[in-house]
Amino acid sequence: MKASNVVFSAPLQQLMDEHVSLRKDMDLIYEITEDIECDSGPEVIQLFAKLYEQVSAFNNMLKAHSNREEEGLFPMIARHLGANDRTIEEMESEHEKAEQHLEDFLTEAEKAGVDIDEDAAGWIAVYAVQALATLTQHFAKEEKMLFPLAENMLSMDEKEELGRLFQK
């Protein structure tokens, strides 16, 4: 896929920039999960503790980003699309899927607690990897299709309204 050469308005550019920041965190999370898979012994437990911290912080940042999309951008785009269009429904479904994987990771990690063993660290880390896989595809769809669509579809007034919503 070739990169879009659309110049985005400030609120859409903000969402793009947030993707860049979130991807850096995703790369770090992925590296830690790879290390957990390759290492053994006490290192795995230390790595898992680091993974838990990273995923917790990432989850909070992702939720803030998703809220801007779900409460601002998505409803605005939905008003322009036909009643039978499933674009926004699909985007929201992908948000839910990624959030569920992260929630499963955090829940299982908390259940395991400080007594977590190597095996548990390995299988619980898989939830984080599943979330990253979902988000990687999701971000690509938003950047290649949804954001350019919004840029072309939304009026200047709507973009300004979106900007104001994002400042709150």
BALOBA-1460 file (C-alpha; in Angstrom, 3 decimals):
// residues 168
<rec num="1" residu="m" x="0.000" y="0.000" z="0.000"/>
<rec num="2" residu="k" x="1.280" y="3.429" z="-0.841"/>
<rec num="3" residu="a" x="1.189" y="6.111" z="1.802"/>
<rec num="4" residu="s" x="-1.580" y="8.639" z="1.553"/>
<rec num="5" residu="n" x="-0.438" y="12.084" z="0.446"/>
<rec num="6" residu="v" x="-3.443" y="13.813" z="2.009"/>
<rec num="7" residu="v" x="-2.661" y="16.889" z="4.080"/>
<rec num="8" residu="f" x="-4.705" y="16.544" z="7.246"/>
<rec num="9" residu="s" x="-6.474" y="19.212" z="9.254"/>
<rec num="10" residu="a" x="-5.207" y="19.709" z="12.823"/>
<rec num="11" residu="p" x="-7.585" y="17.269" z="14.603"/>
<rec num="12" residu="l" x="-6.970" y="14.465" z="12.095"/>
<rec num="13" residu="q" x="-3.239" y="15.142" z="12.183"/>
<rec num="14" residu="q" x="-3.438" y="14.870" z="15.985"/>
<rec num="15" residu="l" x="-4.917" y="11.367" z="15.634"/>
<rec num="16" residu="m" x="-2.163" y="10.448" z="13.140"/>
<rec num="17" residu="d" x="0.512" y="11.752" z="15.545"/>
<rec num="18" residu="e" x="-1.036" y="9.749" z="18.382"/>
<rec num="19" residu="h" x="-0.722" y="6.630" z="16.224"/>
<rec num="20" residu="v" x="3.012" y="7.345" z="15.841"/>
<rec num="21" residu="s" x="3.407" y="7.625" z="19.621"/>
<rec num="22" residu="l" x="1.250" y="4.550" z="20.300"/>
<rec num="23" residu="r" x="3.248" y="2.538" z="17.733"/>
<rec num="24" residu="k" x="6.500" y="3.335" z="19.571"/>
<rec num="25" residu="d" x="4.935" y="1.930" z="22.741"/>
<rec num="26" residu="m" x="3.629" y="-1.071" z="20.793"/>
<rec num="27" residu="d" x="7.145" y="-1.773" z="19.483"/>
<rec num="28" residu="l" x="8.505" y="-1.721" z="23.024"/>
<rec num="29" residu="i" x="5.737" y="-4.034" z="24.253"/>
<rec num="30" residu="y" x="6.412" y="-6.403" z="21.361"/>
<rec num="31" residu="e" x="10.159" y="-6.470" z="22.128"/>
<rec num="32" residu="i" x="9.443" y="-7.366" z="25.755"/>
<rec num="33" residu="t" x="7.052" y="-10.172" z="24.726"/>
<rec num="34" residu="e" x="9.746" y="-11.519" z="22.363"/>
<rec num="35" residu="d" x="12.279" y="-11.483" z="25.219"/>
<rec num="36" residu="i" x="9.811" y="-13.307" z="27.482"/>
<rec num="37" residu="e" x="9.453" y="-15.975" z="24.797"/>
<rec num="38" residu="c" x="13.228" y="-16.367" z="24.367"/>
<rec num="39" residu="d" x="14.482" y="-16.074" z="27.954"/>
<rec num="40" residu="s" x="14.046" y="-18.386" z="30.902"/>
<rec num="41" residu="g" x="14.195" y="-18.351" z="34.674"/>
<rec num="42" residu="p" x="14.015" y="-15.231" z="36.857"/>
<rec num="43" residu="e" x="14.603" y="-12.931" z="33.844"/>
<rec num="44" residu="v" x="11.158" y="-13.888" z="32.523"/>
<rec num="45" residu="i" x="9.476" y="-12.778" z="35.740"/>
<rec num="46" residu="q" x="11.355" y="-9.454" z="35.704"/>
<rec num="47" residu="l" x="10.497" y="-8.945" z="32.033"/>
<rec num="48" residu="f" x="6.863" y="-9.728" z="32.749"/>
<rec num="49" residu="a" x="6.760" y="-7.091" z="35.493"/>
<rec num="50" residu="k" x="8.164" y="-4.595" z="32.978"/>
<rec num="51" residu="l" x="5.603" y="-5.760" z="30.390"/>
<rec num="52" residu="y" x="2.763" y="-5.268" z="32.877"/>
<rec num="53" residu="e" x="3.863" y="-1.674" z="33.551"/>
<rec num="54" residu="q" x="4.169" y="-0.927" z="29.818"/>
<rec num="55" residu="v" x="0.794" y="-2.452" z="28.956"/>
<rec num="56" residu="s" x="-0.924" y="-0.593" z="31.827"/>
<rec num="57" residu="a" x="0.441" y="2.770" z="30.689"/>
<rec num="58" residu="f" x="-0.250" y="1.960" z="27.026"/>
<rec num="59" residu="n" x="-3.818" y="0.911" z="27.828"/>
<rec num="60" residu="n" x="-4.523" y="4.310" z="29.418"/>
<rec num="61" residu="m" x="-3.094" y="6.207" z="26.436"/>
<rec num="62" residu="l" x="-4.980" y="4.003" z="23.978"/>
<rec num="63" residu="k" x="-8.271" y="4.563" z="25.832"/>
<rec num="64" residu="a" x="-7.853" y="8.345" z="25.601"/>
<rec num="65" residu="h" x="-7.097" y="8.048" z="21.868"/>
<rec num="66" residu="s" x="-10.041" y="5.694" z="21.252"/>
<rec num="67" residu="n" x="-12.402" y="8.017" z="23.139"/>
<rec num="68" residu="r" x="-11.462" y="10.914" z="20.838"/>
<rec num="69" residu="e" x="-12.300" y="8.734" z="17.852"/>
<rec num="70" residu="e" x="-15.462" y="7.143" z="19.275"/>
<rec num="71" residu="e" x="-16.959" y="10.317" z="20.760"/>
<rec num="72" residu="g" x="-15.783" y="12.800" z="18.135"/>
<rec num="73" residu="l" x="-14.638" y="11.482" z="14.779"/>
<rec num="74" residu="f" x="-16.747" y="8.338" z="14.343"/>
<rec num="75" residu="p" x="-20.175" y="9.960" z="14.948"/>
<rec num="76" residu="m" x="-19.277" y="12.815" z="12.583"/>
<rec num="77" residu="i" x="-18.272" y="10.438" z="9.795"/>
<rec num="78" residu="a" x="-21.308" y="8.220" z="10.447"/>
<rec num="79" residu="r" x="-23.626" y="11.200" z="9.779"/>
<rec num="80" residu="h" x="-22.179" y="11.413" z="6.253"/>
<rec num="81" residu="l" x="-22.196" y="7.699" z="5.411"/>
<rec num="82" residu="g" x="-25.237" y="5.798" z="4.236"/>
<rec num="83" residu="a" x="-27.370" y="3.812" z="6.681"/>
<rec num="84" residu="n" x="-26.012" y="0.536" z="5.289"/>
<rec num="85" residu="d" x="-22.358" y="1.534" z="5.594"/>
<rec num="86" residu="r" x="-20.527" y="-0.617" z="8.171"/>
<rec num="87" residu="t" x="-17.224" y="1.332" z="8.237"/>
<rec num="88" residu="i" x="-17.684" y="2.883" z="11.681"/>
<rec num="89" residu="e" x="-19.194" y="-0.291" z="13.113"/>
<rec num="90" residu="e" x="-16.085" y="-2.183" z="11.949"/>
<rec num="91" residu="m" x="-13.737" y="0.421" z="13.489"/>
<rec num="92" residu="e" x="-15.574" y="0.279" z="16.821"/>
<rec num="93" residu="s" x="-15.509" y="-3.512" z="16.749"/>
<rec num="94" residu="e" x="-11.718" y="-3.452" z="16.268"/>
<rec num="95" residu="h" x="-11.399" y="-1.040" z="19.211"/>
<rec num="96" residu="e" x="-13.412" y="-3.453" z="21.364"/>
<rec num="97" residu="k" x="-11.341" y="-6.446" z="20.253"/>
<rec num="98" residu="a" x="-8.002" y="-4.737" z="21.064"/>
<rec num="99" residu="e" x="-9.342" y="-3.397" z="24.381"/>
<rec num="100" residu="q" x="-10.579" y="-6.882" z="25.320"/>
<rec num="101" residu="h" x="-7.146" y="-8.420" z="24.668"/>
<rec num="102" residu="l" x="-5.497" y="-5.730" z="26.833"/>
<rec num="103" residu="e" x="-8.125" y="-6.185" z="29.541"/>
<rec num="104" residu="d" x="-7.566" y="-9.980" z="29.470"/>
<rec num="105" residu="f" x="-3.817" y="-9.422" z="29.800"/>
<rec num="106" residu="l" x="-4.211" y="-7.078" z="32.790"/>
<rec num="107" residu="t" x="-6.827" y="-9.272" z="34.507"/>
<rec num="108" residu="e" x="-4.815" y="-12.486" z="34.153"/>
<rec num="109" residu="a" x="-1.592" y="-10.738" z="35.223"/>
<rec num="110" residu="e" x="-3.311" y="-9.402" z="38.343"/>
<rec num="111" residu="k" x="-4.784" y="-12.840" z="39.111"/>
<rec num="112" residu="a" x="-1.332" y="-14.428" z="38.830"/>
<rec num="113" residu="g" x="0.148" y="-11.685" z="41.005"/>
<rec num="114" residu="v" x="3.707" y="-11.729" z="42.337"/>
<rec num="115" residu="d" x="3.778" y="-15.536" z="42.401"/>
<rec num="116" residu="i" x="3.564" y="-15.728" z="38.593"/>
<rec num="117" residu="d" x="5.645" y="-18.488" z="37.037"/>
<rec num="118" residu="e" x="7.403" y="-18.670" z="33.687"/>
<rec num="119" residu="d" x="4.609" y="-20.588" z="31.956"/>
<rec num="120" residu="a" x="1.913" y="-18.170" z="33.081"/>
<rec num="121" residu="a" x="4.044" y="-15.184" z="32.040"/>
<rec num="122" residu="g" x="4.339" y="-16.737" z="28.578"/>
<rec num="123" residu="w" x="0.666" y="-17.458" z="27.969"/>
<rec num="124" residu="i" x="-0.547" y="-14.201" z="29.519"/>
<rec num="125" residu="a" x="1.873" y="-12.224" z="27.298"/>
<rec num="126" residu="v" x="0.042" y="-13.685" z="24.277"/>
<rec num="127" residu="y" x="-2.931" y="-11.398" z="25.056"/>
<rec num="128" residu="a" x="-0.661" y="-8.376" z="24.630"/>
<rec num="129" residu="v" x="0.609" y="-9.732" z="21.307"/>
<rec num="130" residu="q" x="-2.978" y="-10.291" z="20.118"/>
<rec num="131" residu="a" x="-3.860" y="-6.688" z="21.013"/>
<rec num="132" residu="l" x="-0.842" y="-5.425" z="19.058"/>
<rec num="133" residu="a" x="-1.792" y="-7.477" z="15.990"/>
<rec num="134" residu="t" x="-5.333" y="-6.070" z="16.048"/>
<rec num="135" residu="l" x="-4.107" y="-2.500" z="16.534"/>
<rec num="136" residu="t" x="-1.470" y="-2.717" z="13.805"/>
<rec num="137" residu="q" x="-4.133" y="-3.608" z="11.228"/>
<rec num="138" residu="h" x="-6.621" y="-1.147" z="12.706"/>
<rec num="139" residu="f" x="-4.229" y="1.832" z="12.611"/>
<rec num="140" residu="a" x="-3.336" y="1.032" z="8.995"/>
<rec num="141" residu="k" x="-7.035" y="1.026" z="8.029"/>
<rec num="142" residu="e" x="-7.651" y="4.342" z="9.767"/>
<rec num="143" residu="e" x="-4.620" y="5.983" z="8.175"/>
<rec num="144" residu="k" x="-5.142" y="4.670" z="4.643"/>
<rec num="145" residu="m" x="-8.914" y="4.876" z="4.478"/>
<rec num="146" residu="l" x="-10.776" y="6.485" z="7.382"/>
<rec num="147" residu="f" x="-8.710" y="9.623" z="8.018"/>
<rec num="148" residu="p" x="-8.467" y="10.560" z="4.298"/>
<rec num="149" residu="l" x="-12.233" y="9.904" z="4.005"/>
<rec num="150" residu="a" x="-12.875" y="12.197" z="6.994"/>
<rec num="151" residu="e" x="-10.573" y="14.882" z="5.601"/>
<rec num="152" residu="n" x="-12.528" y="14.938" z="2.333"/>
<rec num="153" residu="m" x="-15.980" y="14.437" z="3.821"/>
<rec num="154" residu="l" x="-16.081" y="16.712" z="6.869"/>
<rec num="155" residu="s" x="-16.775" y="20.420" z="6.501"/>
<rec num="156" residu="m" x="-14.444" y="23.083" z="7.908"/>
<rec num="157" residu="d" x="-16.997" y="23.671" z="10.695"/>
<rec num="158" residu="e" x="-17.004" y="19.974" z="11.596"/>
<rec num="159" residu="k" x="-13.200" y="19.889" z="11.658"/>
<rec num="160" residu="e" x="-13.168" y="22.929" z="13.941"/>
<rec num="161" residu="e" x="-15.761" y="21.277" z="16.190"/>
<rec num="162" residu="l" x="-13.611" y="18.135" z="16.255"/>
<rec num="163" residu="g" x="-10.600" y="20.260" z="17.245"/>
<rec num="164" residu="r" x="-12.565" y="21.777" z="20.112"/>
<rec num="165" residu="l" x="-13.728" y="18.335" z="21.272"/>
<rec num="166" residu="f" x="-10.108" y="17.118" z="21.286"/>
<rec num="167" residu="q" x="-9.019" y="20.068" z="23.453"/>
<rec num="168" residu="k" x="-11.422" y="19.082" z="26.249"/>
